[in-house]
Each structure stands twice: as structure tokens, then as C-alpha cells.
Amino acid sequence: MGELERVVGTAIPALRELAMVLEEAASEQPASGGLPLAVSFRLPLGNLDRRWYEGTRRYGPYNYHPERCEDWNLESGGNTDVGEPVVAPFAGLVTSARTWGASVGRAVQLLGLTPAGEVVVWVGWHLQRSDVAAGAIVRMGDPVGAIGNADGYYAGAHLHEQICLLNELGVPSSGLFAGADGRYRWQQPSRFYVERGVDAELVQRCAGWRE
């Protein structure tokens, strides 16, 4: 408890409240008046019934994808997924919602605390818009933005997704590319979701895995 409070407190002072949530982690109910625990997870794609693919399943690994980040695209290609809803993959606190410009574009970052004491940091890039502001508390499935192409930087719209587990370095900047600093505990997003209870067949279908 004390160590987690120190790590979170040095990352972003406003996140000290997360450490207190641990005192109620034995229950799957959120702390009264505080932050909800991230007790379950889902893919950040709002319309899971559409035909998606993850970039490396089609083109092979590239630029630290998929081991540290993944790109989600519609099978229809190009900019056909502009405006597709992006939702919170777990319950937590929006720590950043801003525009970085260039290859990042708009980004939304979310931080969640699991009942096991893991602090999970998620970020989605290249958004057409963000539907939340820093400091907002979201539940799993709440809208956080829409897929974009970083205001025209990319010829094809897609959602660039990064996930890491908090370590002694604290919370990475929402504009930090996962390939630029390997000291953080980056996760392969699709694998992360399966390991935390998301239906493996659903993840496989959306990622476009080929048997």
C-alpha cells in the first residue's frame, strides 16, 4: 500500500486517490465517492460487430508493433473508419485529453486500478475528436472519442493503441511513442485483453488473425 501510494503520488499528484481505493479492493464495488475499480476489460472499438483487423496481422511486425502497441483498422480500408466510436476499455480516470499534432494527433489517456493493485495506463492516438476531458471518471464502455487520421497526417484512419502497467517511472506522457522508451512496462494490447478475461475468439476475430 505504501509503495503503491509513493509510485502513484510521484507520477501525478492528483492520482493519490487511487492508492486509497486499494483499501476497498476486496470488493468489486467502487469506493464511495471515489474512483471505480477496473474489474473487467473490453476492446476499445465501439462497434465490435464490424470487420476489423490489427495492422501487424496483415503486414507483419513493424516499428515496435505489436509487442508494445497495435493499430486497429476497418477491413474496408482508407478513411472509412473515420468517426468510428472509441470507448473506455476499463473504468478509470482520464489523465490526459489533448492534441499533440503531427503523427500523434488527438490522444486520450486513461488510468485504471485493478482489484489486484495493478495500475493500468491506456492511450488511444490519431482521434478525430475526444469526448472526454482530463479529470473525468469513466466506466468501461463509455465513449471517449472517435477514430481519426491525425487531422490528415495519415492516408488511412486507424486507432493506435498503447497499454502499460505502472512502474517506478510513473505515468508516461500521452504523447510518448511506446517504441521510444522501453523502460516502461508496455503490453501487447490484444494479448493483454485476453489475459484479463476478454473473449479470445472475439479478440482474434477483431484482430483478423488467420489460422
Order of alpha helices (4+ residues) and beta strands (2+ residues): alpha-alpha-beta-alpha-beta-beta-beta-beta-beta-beta-beta-beta-beta-beta-alpha-alpha
